Structure formats: C-alpha cells, structure tokens
Amino acid sequence: MGSFGQRKFANLRDSKEKQLTHSASSGLILSRAESINMFGKEYANHLDILTQSFGQMNDQYQEKIKANKKNNTFIGTFKKLYILLFGIPEIGFQIRSLYFKKILTSHVFNKSPKNILDAGSGIGAYSLWLAKSFNRAKITGGEIDKDKLNSSEVIRKQLHLKNVNFVYFDIMKPQKKPLYDLIICIDVLEHIDRYETVLKNFYDLLQNNGYVYIHVPQPNQKRIFSSFKKWRHEDHVREGIARIDLENSLKKLGFKIIESRNTFGFFGKLAWELNHMSLSENFFIAGVTYPLLYGIAKMDLWHKNKNGLGIAVLVKKIN
C-alpha cells in the first residue's frame, strides 16, 4: 500500500474509531441517564395519580394540594418532563425502589420467576417494573383500593403490558391458588393490625423454594431534624415493625432469611428529611434539590446501616 493509501486508511480508521467512541459514549450517557432515578417515569402523563398519592402522606400535604389547584399548562408540561427524566421525585419512594431492585437482582433474577404477586400494589409502580423486567412472567398486582386499581389499569393499557393484571386482593384473607414463586410486599404491613396473619397467608400462597420480599418501617424512629419528630402517617396502625420481630415471625413459619438489611440509615434519612422539608416549602425548590438528594440517598445502599427507619427482608420457603 502506498503512502497516500496508508494515510487514507489511517484517516478512515481514526474516523471510524471516533464514531465508535462517540457511539459508545452516547450509549453510556444514555444508559446512565436511564439508570439515574428513572423509577416511576411511567407516571409522567398521570400527574393526578401522583398528586393524590402525595396528598395521602399526611394532612399537611393534602392542604398544600388543595391550595395549589390552579391549572398552569407550562408548569404541568415541566412536571411531566421532569418526571420523565428523574422518575417520581420523592426520596422515600426511590430509596425503597433501590433496595427492591438491588436485592431482587442479587438473589432472584437468575431464578426467572414465572408467577409473581405484588401484595398491596398501590398505584402499581412495582408491578409495572416487574412486568417489564420479567416479560415471560405473569404479574398480579393485588390491592383493596379500587381507585388505585383503576389508575394502575389505565397505565398498564397505556404501556401495552399484557403480562400484568390488577385485581382486588385482601391480603388478610386466605387466598386460593395459584401458587406464586415470588411475592413482594412493600410498605404495607404497617397498615395491618395482625400482620402475622398476612405472613401466614404468604407462606400458604408460595411454592416451595419461592421468595417473599418485604419492606416495612421500623418503630422508635429517630429523626435528624426536630420538625420531623412529630411526623405521622394517619393511615398507619403502627409506626412500624422491629427487625428482630419480623425476622422471628418469618422463621417461625418456616422461612429462611436470605438477606435482611436496615434501610433509611443516616444517608437515606438525611436525604428523605431534606426532600420533604423542600416539598413542604416549595415544589420548585424540591425539584432543584432533588437530583443532589438522590445522590445522597444512593449512598444508603453502599453503607452497612447499623440501624434505620426501615427494613428490607428477602426470605425463601424451604421444602
């Protein structure tokens, strides 16, 4: 090959390498953008569902929503784009989703569960994620709130997901088959007076070697900022369940503890409280500070919390 041909080949090679590098960089940026707090982006076109869910946190938020009922097309469009980019901008929701995804990815993904129950599915966020992550599985979102069931069904149809179904489901009552190989129950047991009955129902609904993932708040919660010392959820029958009590209840039924972690440790608690301080004051400030707080919240997973506001437990039903 002559010198001109060599230079031409080198230029083509360098150009191709730059294209590949740019493509790889773009793909990496896109991948990172998709992984940064995208949980809940399906609700970008359903702000009414998020607003209603937000108002149910406590009476103060309910009053704040009533005071801000004016429709503004620009603000509405901005909120949609924001949620599409960052997902649901509530740190508590995101911390629960981070633990949920991490623990299931570590222990359950390679098992390829075929029949999954989301017990107390709420607005359907976890059921929708499961349906997309396990596209060959059948997902059942069970809920007693009919408004939430209807909202979940609207989003399911919009996403054209055929492997998830939302049904009325009372977890306090014994259920008939089918048996499940994975049951998830996220921040539900604090609403139940006799939670041990629910755990027994889960055991009976689970196939041998099946898994149950539970997240629930703990009692005697210690806050960082004094303004949260009187924080209450009006619909909770208890503040939470002690980690040792939950683990013992599960073991008595015959479950094996696969992983048990304190959640909302210092970093998670700090991010959550700052997030809700900003939400209480101004939605714009909350939007600006949220990405930084999400970064702080992610540190909660990397730190081995000696205590925390919540518990994440994965158990297995042994033959």
N, C-alpha and C positions, 0 to 999 in steps of 0.2 A: 504494500500500500504506500503511495507517495505521501509527501509531507502535507499536501493540500487535503488528501483523503484522510490522513490521520487527524488533521486539525478539525475537519468536518465531523469525523466520527466522535472525536473528543467533545466537540460542541454539542452534538446530538445527545451524547451520553450525559454530559453535565446538565443539559436542559431536561432530559428525562429524569435524572436524579432529583433535580429541583422540583419537578412536577410531583414525583413520588413523595418527596419530603413534605411539600406543601399539602398534598393529599392526606398524608399520614398525620400531619399537624392539625389539619382541619378536622380529620376524623377524631383525633384525640380531644380537640377542643369541644367538638360536638358531643363526644362520649362523656366528657367531664360535665358539660352543660346539662346533659340528660341525667347524670347521676347526682348533680347538686340539687337536692331538695325538690325533686320532681314529683314526690309522692303526693297524690291528690290533684294533679293538674287536670284531671277529667272534670273537675267541678268549675272550671273557668267560665263555662256558659251557664252555670247554675248558681249564681250568687245568692239567690233566695234560699237555697238549701243550706249554704254555709252560714248565712245570716241567722237563720232560725236555729241552727246548731250552736252558733256562738252565743245567742241570747239565752240558751238553756244552761250555760255555765253558772251564772248566778244572776240575782235580781239587778245588780248594778249594770251589767251588760244589757239586760233586757230593756232597762230605762234608756240607756245610751242609744240603742237601736231605734226606739220609738221617737227619740229626739232628732234623729238623722234620717227621716223617711223621705226627704226631698229627693226627687229623681234628677240626676245630672248625667247626661249622655257621655260627656267627656270622662267624668270620674268613673262611671260604670265601665267604659271601654278600657281605661287604665287598669282598673282592678282585674278585669279579665286577662289582660296581657300579663299582668304581674303574677297571677296565679298560674297561668300557662307556663311561665318561666320558672317560678320558685315553688309551685305547689301550694298547698294550704299553709298560709303564713302564721301558724300557731305552733309555738315551740313544743308544747306538750304533745301534740299530735305527731310531730315529726320525731321526737325522741322515742315515742312508743313504736313508730314505724321502723326506726333504725334498729332497735333491738329485735323487733319482729323479723325483719329481713336478715339480719346477721345470724341469729340463732337458727332460723329455718334453713338458711343457706349452708350453715356449717354441718347440720345433722340430718336434714330431711330431704333436701333437693335430690340427692342421689338415690333416694328410695322411690321416687316417682309415684307419689300417692295418687290414687285413682278416684277416691270419693272423699270429699273434704266438706266439713261443716264449719261455718263461721257462726258461732253461737252468740247471739246478741250483736247482729251485724251493723246496727245503727244506720248511718247513711250509706253504707255499702263499700267504703273505701278499700277495706282489706279483702273483701270478696272479689272486687273488681281486679285488684292486683293479683290475687291467686288465680283468677280465671285467665289472665294474660300470661302468668308465669308457668302455670301447669295447663297448657292448652289441650291436653288429652284427658284431663281430669274433669269430673263433674263436681261443681261447687254449689253448695246450698248456703244461702245467706238467710239465717233464721232470726226473726225479730218479732216483738209483740206490738211495736208502734206502727200502726197501719200507714200513717203519713210518711214515715221513713221508708217503709216497704215500697210505697208508690213512687217516692223520689228515686230510690235505688233502681227501680224497674225502668224509669224514664231514662236514666243514664245508661243502663245496660243496653237498651234498644238503640240509643244514640251511638254507642260503641260497637254495635253489631256483635255482641258476645253471646254465643249460643250455648256455652258450657257452664253458665251460671244461672241460678234460679233463686228468686227471693220469695220466701214463704213465711206465713205466720207460724211461730215456733215458740212455745213456752218451755224454757229450759228447766223449770221447776217440776214439770210433769214427766213421768216416764214416757218414752217415745218408742214407737215401733221401728222395726228395721226399715231402711237398710243400715248395715253397719258401716262405719267410717274408718278410714285408716289415718286420718288427721282431723283433729278438732282444734279450733282456735277460739279463745275467749278473752277478749281484750277490754279491760276496764268495765267489766260487767258485774263481777261478784260483789263489789261494794254496794250494789243496788239491791242485793238479795239478802233476806234475813237469815235463811237457813242455807248457807252456801254449800254445806256438806252434802245436802240432797242433790245439788247440781253436779258436784263431783262424782257422786254415785251414778247419776244418770249418764254422765260422760263415759264412765267406765263400762257401763252396760251397752252403750252405743258404739264402742270402739272394738275394732277387730284385734285379735291377738297380734302383738308387735306393732300396734298402731300408736300414734303420738297425740299428746294433748299439749298445746302451748297456751299458757295463761299469763296475762299481765294484770296486776291489781295494785292499787295504792297500799301503803303501809300506814299503821296508826302512829300516833305520837309524833307527828311531822314537825321537824324543827326548821323554821324559816330563817332566811338571811336578813330580810328587811322587815321591820316591825309592822308595816302596812299589811303584810300577808299573814300575820299571826291569827287573825280572825277570819281568814279565807274559808268559806264553806260552800259546798255543793248542796243545794237544797234537796236534790233528789237522791242523795246517798243515805242509806240506812245505817251505815257505819263509815268511819273515817277511812278504814282500810283493814287489811288482814296481816298479822305479823308473819314474817317469812317462815319462822320455825313452826307456827301453827298450820300454815298452808302445806308445808312440806310433810309434816306429820300426818295430816289428813289424807294426803295423796298416798303416802306409804302404807297407811292402814288399809287402803282399798286394794293394794297390790301393785301400785305403780312404782316404777324405778325412776329415780331422779337422773336425768341425763345432763341437764345444765340448770343452774339456779344462780341468778345474779341480782344484786341490788341495782336499781335504776334510779335516775334522777339523783345522782350523787352531787358533789359540790358544783361541778361544771354544769350539769343538767339543771340543777336547782337554780343556779345563778342566771343562766340563760332564760329559763322559764319565767322567773320573777321579773327580770328586766323587760322581757317581752310583754308581760301583762301590765307592767307599770306603764309602758308606752301605749298599749292598747286602751288602757283606761283614760289616758290623757288625750291622745290624738292619733287617728289612723294613719296620717301621713308620716308622723314620726316613727310609728311602729313599722311602716313599710321601709323606711330608710335604714333603720337599725336592724331589721330582721336578718339580712344576709350575714352580718357580723355575728349576731347571736346564734345563728345556726351553726357557724363555725365553732363557736364555744361549746354548743350543745354536743357536737360530734366528739368532742374530747371526753365526754362522759363514757363513751364506749371503750376508749383506749385506757381509761383509768379503772383500776380494780377497786370499786367502791366498797368501803367497809360498812357503810350504811347508805340509805337512800330513801326517797319519798315513795318509791315503788319497788315491785319485784317482777322479774321475768323468769318463768319456770317452764322448762320442757321436760315432760315425763313420757315414759313408754309403758305400755301394758304388756307385761311378760306372760308367756304361756303358763 
